[in-house]
Amino acid sequence: MEDPHRSAPDDGEPTESPIAHRTYDWSVTDPVTAVVESLSSATGVAPGGVDPLQHAVDCDALDRLVRSGDGTHVAVSFTHGGHVVSVTGGGGVSLRPV
């Protein structure tokens, strides 16, 4: 039986569909806050209860990198709290199970 949470990209390899995807305006919300909010919402854990991101990524570098370009050519992914977190320069934050 096919997993409804998986999709096949053009290369035919299945990938996990995001369990959460949110879009932010980086001039209003910094990327680190957006990741914490997304993880909190997806897991039902208060933002203060989310494991510190510093254990998975350099938070200052994430903010600088994601905000550095025109939004179309930047994508950063890392593993945190049982999720693959993907952040794009265009304001996207997606979570997928590990």
C-alpha positions as CSV (number, residue, x, y, z in Angstrom):
1,M,0.0,0.0,0.0
2,E,1.4,3.4,-0.9
3,D,2.1,5.9,1.9
4,P,-0.1,9.0,1.4
5,H,2.6,11.2,3.1
6,R,5.1,10.5,0.4
7,S,5.4,12.0,-3.1
8,A,7.6,11.3,-6.0
9,P,9.6,14.2,-7.5
10,D,10.7,14.3,-11.2
11,D,13.6,11.9,-10.5
12,G,11.2,9.2,-9.3
13,E,12.7,9.1,-5.8
14,P,10.0,9.3,-3.1
15,T,10.3,12.1,-0.6
16,E,8.4,12.8,2.6
17,S,5.7,15.4,2.3
18,P,6.1,18.2,4.9
19,I,4.1,17.8,8.0
20,A,4.1,21.5,8.3
21,H,4.9,24.4,6.0
22,R,4.6,28.1,6.9
23,T,5.7,31.2,5.1
24,Y,7.2,34.2,6.9
25,D,8.3,37.7,6.0
26,W,11.9,37.9,7.1
27,S,11.7,41.6,7.6
28,V,9.1,41.0,10.3
29,T,10.1,37.6,11.8
30,D,13.7,36.3,12.1
31,P,14.3,32.8,10.7
32,V,15.2,31.3,14.1
33,T,12.0,32.5,15.7
34,A,10.1,31.1,12.6
35,V,11.7,27.7,13.1
36,V,10.8,27.6,16.8
37,E,7.2,28.7,16.1
38,S,6.9,26.0,13.4
39,L,8.3,23.3,15.6
40,S,6.1,24.4,18.4
41,S,3.0,24.4,16.3
42,A,3.8,21.0,14.7
43,T,4.6,19.2,17.9
44,G,2.2,20.9,20.3
45,V,5.1,22.0,22.6
46,A,5.2,25.5,23.9
47,P,8.0,27.6,22.1
48,G,10.0,27.6,25.4
49,G,9.9,23.8,25.5
50,V,11.4,23.3,22.0
51,D,14.9,22.0,22.3
52,P,17.4,24.9,21.7
53,L,18.2,25.3,18.0
54,Q,21.9,25.9,18.9
55,H,22.2,22.1,19.3
56,A,21.5,21.7,15.6
57,V,22.6,24.9,13.8
58,D,24.5,28.1,14.3
59,C,21.5,30.5,14.8
60,D,23.4,33.7,13.8
61,A,24.6,32.1,10.6
62,L,21.1,30.8,9.8
63,D,19.7,34.3,10.2
64,R,22.4,35.9,8.1
65,L,22.4,33.3,5.4
66,V,18.6,33.1,4.9
67,R,18.3,36.9,4.8
68,S,21.3,37.4,2.6
69,G,19.9,37.0,-0.9
70,D,17.0,37.9,-3.0
71,G,15.0,34.9,-1.6
72,T,15.2,32.6,-4.5
73,H,18.5,30.9,-4.2
74,V,18.9,30.2,-0.5
75,A,17.8,27.0,1.2
76,V,19.2,25.6,4.4
77,S,18.2,22.2,5.9
78,F,19.1,20.6,9.2
79,T,17.9,17.9,11.6
80,H,16.3,18.9,14.9
81,G,14.0,17.2,17.3
82,G,13.1,14.3,15.0
83,H,12.4,16.6,12.0
84,V,14.3,17.8,8.9
85,V,13.8,21.5,9.0
86,S,14.1,23.4,5.7
87,V,14.3,27.2,5.6
88,T,14.3,29.2,2.4
89,G,15.3,32.7,1.6
90,G,11.8,33.2,0.2
91,G,10.3,32.9,3.7
92,G,9.4,29.2,3.8
93,V,9.9,26.9,6.8
94,S,9.0,23.2,6.2
95,L,9.2,20.3,8.6
96,R,9.5,16.6,7.6
97,P,9.9,13.6,9.8
98,V,13.5,12.2,9.9
